[in-house]
Amino acid sequence: MARAVAERGAEGADDIVVVGGGVIPVQDYKMLRDAGVAAVYGPRTNIPEAAREVLGLVRKVRKAA
């Protein structure tokens, strides 16, 4: 995911929101966020809440563009 963020920036595509999910160690969340991942979702994530959050992140980026 961090690589995707870096390549996104190198391509001038900063309007792409990168989110990740799955079995990601909790101790890696901060590193991913610091690298530019907008949100990280682990097991047992409430899907409707995550969807609302992702939509909010996308809307925020679209407004800024």
N, C-alpha and C positions, 0 to 999 in steps of 0.2 A: 504494500500500500504506500509506504513512504517513497518507493521508487516511482510509483504512478504520479504522486504529487510532484516530485522533482521533474519528471519528464513533461508533465502538464505545464509547469512553469517555463521549461526550456522551449516549448512549442508556442508559448504565448497564449495558452488556453486556460488562464486563471479563472475563467468563468465556469469551469467544470468543478462540481462539488464531488470530492472523494469521500466516501464513507466505507466502513468495513464492518464485517461481522463474522461470527463463527466462534470456534473454540480458540480464542486469543487469550493468552495469559493476562490477567488483570494488571500485572506489573508492566506490561507492554503498552497499555493504553496511553499513558502520559507521553511516552516516546513517540507514539504514532500521532497524537494530537500536536506535540511540539513540531513534528515533521510536516504538519499541515493537513492531516486527515481531519475532516470536519466533525465526524462522529464515529464512535466505535460501539458495536452492539455485540453482546455475548449471549451465551445460552440463556434461555428463559426470558429473553427480551419480550416485552409486550409489543406485539407487532403493530397494532393500531397507533400506539403512542410513538413508536419509532417512525412510522409512516408520516405522522403529523410533523414530527421533528424534521425529517428529511425534506418534506414539502416546504417547511418554514425556511430551511437553509437555502433551498433552491430559489425561493421567492426573494430572499434577502440578496442573493447574488444577482438575480435578474434586475432588481431595482437599482443596484449599484452600477449596472452596465449601461 
